[in-house]
Amino acid sequence: MNFQQLRSVREAVRQGFNLTQTAQVLHTSQPGVSRQIRELEEELGIELFVRAGKRLTGLTGPGQTVLPIVERLLQEGENLQRAGADFAAAGQGTLTIAATHSQARYALPAVVRDFRQQHPGVQFQLHQGTPQQVAQLLLTGQADIGIATEALAEFPALLALPCYRWTHSVVVPPGHPLDEDRAAGRALSLQRLAEFPLITYETGYTGRAHIDEAFRHAALTPQIVLQAMDADVIKTYVELGMGVGIVAAIAFDEERDTHLRAIDARHLFAANMTRLALRRGTWLRHYVYDFVQTFAPPLTREVVQRALQDEPGTSDGL
């Protein structure tokens, strides 16, 4: 038994049992992948895959049982390499972070700057995507840290640590009726907001669920005319007069967004929680712990290690 055999099995499942794609990912040939799988099956004395001729079509019952063991063995092999590299590199390495656009654009820059001052030998890779894509990058080992608002806590294989709460703001051009209401001291209401076309985040992004929930609870149907993945796009179309924007409060900067006005909407929509996620069972290099604490100071190495030892679902009180 060797790691190449285990990788062939794992990747075949990840690639939907397509051996051509599996071979491309593993930088080998299709016959080579088939041979590795067959040799492992012969050594174990069981068939791991259901076959239709030469094609793999699924996992057998024994294969479904063995796959989690294969995943753990490969993860421990990766942990061994990480541990060796951690001690040998002495502050050198790569830190890969997966985050949604809002986190990458507004929450991370100052953190990355401060971390780089402490760890100049660490290089960064930054991936942006939906919360679900962030979770998948963590689960497949392609990212060390994931940062997003929604979805991360839904994966038992991830430790999703609460970092900070944030709220939404409504953004409008100067002189907009809602801006005049604010200037006159009239509080913003959902009923008043529903009178205007709205521009906000796509479903699954940046607290959109709380926006929908608030309107639904008030028995109102908002006029959402445009949905986008990030606040910069939303603000651009608000400036064009297409509608009223609802964005994360952190995404509004008075010095930069001089052509817009922000109205506090924390009383209209429930607060959101930004979470930092790590894959359970993964060896974390010392600088990963340092980055976590730079992003969220209460999350010390001791706190994170204790949470990683807890059962899934028991760490939300941190």
TIPA-623041 format. One record per residue (C-alpha): residue in three letters; x, y, z. Coordinates in steps of 0.1 Angstrom, whole numbers, plus 5000, padded with zeros to 4 digits. Each point is the difference from the previous one (the first is absolute). Layout:
# TIPA-623041
ALAXYZ ...
This chain:
# TIPA-623041
MET500050005000 ASN501350354991 PHE498850354999 GLN499750014963 GLN497549725001 LEU498050195027 ARG500250324980 SER498749824969 VAL497049875019 ARG499250345016 GLU500450204968 ALA497949754980 VAL497150075024 ARG500650384999 GLN500049994962 GLY496749824998 PHE501749674991 ASN501450154968 LEU503549844997 THR501150234973 GLN499550315022 THR501449815029 ALA503249934981 GLN500350374990 VAL499750125036 LEU502649745012 HIS502350084970 THR500149644989 SER498449774974 GLN496549845001 PRO501449654999 GLY502350105029 VAL497050115021 SER498249684991 ARG503049795010 GLN500450185033 ILE496349945009 ARG500249634990 GLU503149945020 LEU498450155031 GLU496949804995 GLU502049684996 GLU502050085032 LEU496850065020 GLY498249714985 ILE496950214991 GLU498750204971 LEU499750365008 PHE498250114968 VAL496949904980 ARG501049944964 ALA498350004967 GLY502649854977 LYS503150215005 ARG498150305014 LEU499550075037 THR496450095008 GLY500050025038 LEU501249875033 THR499249655012 GLY498849955036 PRO503649925012 GLY501250294980 GLN497750245018 THR501349865033 VAL503750034990 LEU499850354984 PRO500050195034 ILE503049795011 VAL501850094967 GLU499250375006 ARG501449985036 LEU503249834989 LEU500650264973 GLN499350285024 GLU502449865026 GLY502649974972 GLU499550364992 ASN500150095037 LEU503449825002 GLN501350214971 ARG498750325015 ALA501549925034 GLY503449934985 ALA499850324978 ASP498950205030 PHE503149915020 ALA502450014971 ALA498850324983 ALA500450235031 GLY497450264991 GLN499949934962 GLY497049864982 THR496750084983 LEU496750095016 THR497049944978 ILE496850185010 ALA496649964984 ALA497550275006 THR496950174986 HIS500550324981 SER498750225029 GLN502549845024 ALA502950024976 ARG499350364990 TYR499150165033 ALA500949785030 LEU503349844989 PRO502350274986 ALA501150155034 VAL500349665015 VAL502349874972 ARG502150325003 ASP500549955037 PHE500749634997 ARG502650064972 GLN501950235023 GLN500349725025 HIS500649724975 PRO501850154969 GLY501049654989 VAL496449884995 GLN498550034966 PHE496250044995 GLN497649844976 LEU496550145001 HIS497049834984 GLN496650174998 GLY496649824996 THR496649935015 PRO499849875035 GLN499449654986 GLN503150034978 VAL502050125030 ALA498949705019 GLN500949764972 LEU503550154997 LEU500549935037 LEU498649654998 THR502249904970 GLY503150145017 GLN500550284975 ALA499750275026 ASP501350035035 ILE497550265013 GLY496550084988 ILE498250335009 ALA496350064992 THR496750095016 GLU497749724991 ALA500249634994 LEU503349925017 ALA498449885032 GLU497949754980 PHE503049764993 PRO500849765029 ALA503549954986 LEU500850375005 LEU500550195032 ALA498250334994 LEU501050255027 PRO497950315005 CYS502250324996 TYR497850315000 ARG496550134993 TRP499150254974 THR496950174987 HIS498650144967 SER499850364987 VAL497750144974 VAL501850224974 VAL498450264978 PRO501150304979 PRO500050345017 GLY496650164998 HIS498149674998 PRO496749995019 LEU501549775025 ASP502950235005 GLU497550295006 ASP498249785025 ARG503349945019 ALA500850374999 ALA496550085014 GLY500549755029 ARG497549754986 ALA500949645008 LEU500449764972 SER497449724999 LEU499649694979 GLN496750134987 ARG501750324987 LEU502949804986 ALA497649774981 GLU498750304981 PHE503350024979 PRO501849764976 LEU502849825019 ILE503449894991 THR501749755024 TYR502049675002 GLU499349684983 THR498349725021 GLY502649845022 TYR502350305002 THR500750255027 GLY497049975022 ARG497449994972 ALA498049745020 HIS499450255028 ILE498850264975 ASP497549764985 GLU498949895034 ALA499350355012 PHE497850084970 ARG498249675002 HIS499350045037 ALA498550354992 ALA497949844973 LEU501650234974 THR501349914965 PRO503150204992 GLN500650134964 ILE503549854995 VAL501050124966 LEU503749895000 GLN502049755020 ALA503849995002 MET502849815018 ASP501850305014 ALA499350355014 ASP502150194975 VAL497749894971 ILE496950085021 LYS501350355008 THR500850064963 TYR496449944990 VAL498650205028 GLU502150294988 LEU498449954966 GLY496650055015 MET498849654995 GLY498849945035 VAL500850015038 GLY502949785011 ILE500249785030 VAL503649915009 ALA502149895029 ALA500750315022 ILE503849934997 ALA499750044963 PHE499250375002 ASP502950245003 GLU499250375003 GLU503350114986 ARG499749784969 ASP496249994995 THR499550384998 HIS497249974974 LEU497949795024 ARG498350035034 ALA499849715025 ILE497049955023 ASP500449775029 ALA497749694996 ARG501049805031 HIS496550035014 LEU498449854968 PHE502249694994 ALA501449755024 ALA503750025008 ASN502349774981 MET503049795012 THR503349984981 ARG501649665006 LEU503549874995 ALA500149634991 LEU502749745002 ARG499949644989 ARG499949765029 GLY502849755003 THR502550224981 TRP503550095013 LEU500150385002 ARG503350174996 HIS500950255028 TYR499450304977 VAL496449884993 TYR499350045037 ASP501650344999 PHE497950114971 VAL496849885017 GLN500850215030 THR500950304979 PHE496649984984 ALA498149935032 PRO502250085031 PRO497949785024 LEU500849694979 THR503349925016 ARG501949684991 GLU498749845032 VAL496450094993 VAL500249874964 GLN501749675011 ARG497449945027 ALA497250064975 LEU501649764975 GLN499949735026 ASP496350065007 GLU497349804982 PRO498450184970 GLY497350245011 THR501350075035 SER502350304993 ASP497550274990 GLY500150155034 LEU503650134995 
